[in-house]
Amino acid sequence: MSPTMKLNPNVIDLEYAVRGPIPQRAAEMAREGVRTIPCNIGNPQALGQKPLTFFRQVLSLVEEPDRVRRERALHALRAENPAALAGHDLVPADAIDYAAEILDKLPTGTGAYTESNGPRFVREAVARFIDARDDVATTGAPASDPDAIFLTNGASEAVRHGLDLLIGDKRDGIMIPIPQYPLYSATIHKLGGTQVDYYLSEEDDWAMTREAMETSLAGAQAKGIDVKAIVVINPGNPTGSILPDESIREVIDFAEKHSLVIMADEVYQENLYGDATFTSFARVLGNRDVTLLSFHSTSKGFYGECGKRGGYVEVRNPPKVEGSDVGFIDILLKLASVNLCSNVVGHLMTYLMVNRPKEGDESHALFTSERDAIIEALETKANRIREAFAQMDGMECYGRTGAMYLFPRIGKLPAGTGDFDYCMALLEKTGLCTVNGSGFGQVDGTHHLRIAFLPPTDLLEEVLPRWIEFHNRYVNG
Ligand SMILES: Cc1ncc(COP(=O)(O)O)c(C=O)c1O
């Protein structure tokens, strides 16, 4: 008989729908040889998206430093004799230069621990990226500080670090949007804190309102909760919504009034379609004295390098620990050092994300054409799925297309069933793996699903008619 043991109930009770029972069933079906389409998660390369050529050329040279010399020798050979190596594509000279520069700054390569917060040259590049993105030269906002940037294993670890510092016990509350990305609910639960929900307004394209924030805060305070922070996901997951600048200002006003930390999850800042633009919290914050943690990742955007686990958190206006002279950054550094360092390939992917080929560089044209093709294809696929919703009884999709997801409301379901049943049946009948809205939180009595609009176009075209047919049959009993 197996021994029994009392395990941490906070971990036992964790829920993480994005990898929950529906994806688990999909994995089982795949093992049985059934073809499934994993739209449960924003994992572009799992659905055939090609890595950006430049990123991988540089990375592979850094992984194998001897190749830098060899590739240079090949260029020299061709310069001497243009007919040499005919028919062979050489690695572009700028990729070789990038790799050589990285190796110069990181002579220990990818196999050695780095600083706990990540190599300084990468943090400096992130700071330059933030300053250029937010146009600090003209706005007069404070420049980003490389010592307030922590490189992490994806944004997930950065978020966990933030929550680790803020949550001590169940009286500590964190406001999160509903619907939300379940990293937040799961981590708050694991740390034994209190999740304080504020609801986004679906009919207003998932806008966040001051009233909803104030109501949620007052409700939590009335129960004795010490609310420490407000999480904002912009562009939104699962909603795809993009906050207008006025809403960002409203959140900052709210956080200032109530002395809250803002946790701005901005991992989808480059998943913009049509005329959409992104404004960061740091930009709107400017010189105001509100603590801001902003998160970014190599997993999303058009790069979609989820497996490389690159990400960072930037801290603005770090507070001092109550009753002491110790700073937030010192504690964060201590926390990061417990892990020794995050993975070095992730650091380098972050470096490339923020320091890409510039106009005039040999690789610039290919880089931009790959980027544009990925973003255009994502938008086209999202539009195709939206068109399919129009043929599904009672399916309504609010919000603009952003991030990598659509989050339609399933307005009609057979009595006694919920969105979990719907998504499970959809998987069984079509192989399409989505996530039920209840996995993200939603207004009681409403039903949704989240689909990542990532499958290759031909697969999508094949599955959409089957989904429409399934839907209309299922909801009409
Ligand atoms: C809103 C949001 N934040 C954070 C993450 C975590 O990303 P990663 O840890 O891969 O950087 C995700 C992943 O899907 C996400 O959707």
The ligand as a MOL file (V3000), in Angstrom:
LIG
                    3D

  0  0  0     0  0            999 V3000
M  V30 BEGIN CTAB
M  V30 COUNTS 16 16 0 0 0
M  V30 BEGIN ATOM
M  V30 1 C -1.2340 37.4780 -19.8360 0
M  V30 2 C -0.0740 36.5610 -19.7290 0
M  V30 3 N 0.8880 36.8230 -18.8550 0
M  V30 4 C 1.9480 36.0130 -18.7090 0
M  V30 5 C 2.0740 34.8710 -19.4680 0
M  V30 6 C 3.2560 34.0020 -19.2330 0
M  V30 7 O 4.0890 33.9500 -20.3220 0
M  V30 8 P 5.5590 33.3730 -20.2540 0
M  V30 9 O 5.8090 32.8370 -18.8980 0
M  V30 10 O 5.6350 32.3400 -21.3170 0
M  V30 11 O 6.4280 34.5450 -20.5400 0
M  V30 12 C 1.0870 34.5360 -20.3910 0
M  V30 13 C 1.1500 33.2990 -21.1690 0
M  V30 14 O 0.2860 32.9350 -21.9110 0
M  V30 15 C -0.0200 35.4100 -20.5240 0
M  V30 16 O -1.0010 35.1520 -21.3860 0
M  V30 END ATOM
M  V30 BEGIN BOND
M  V30 1 1 1 2
M  V30 2 1 2 3
M  V30 3 2 2 15
M  V30 4 2 3 4
M  V30 5 1 4 5
M  V30 6 1 5 6
M  V30 7 2 5 12
M  V30 8 1 6 7
M  V30 9 1 7 8
M  V30 10 2 8 9
M  V30 11 1 8 10
M  V30 12 1 8 11
M  V30 13 1 12 13
M  V30 14 1 12 15
M  V30 15 2 13 14
M  V30 16 1 15 16
M  V30 END BOND
M  V30 END CTAB
M  END
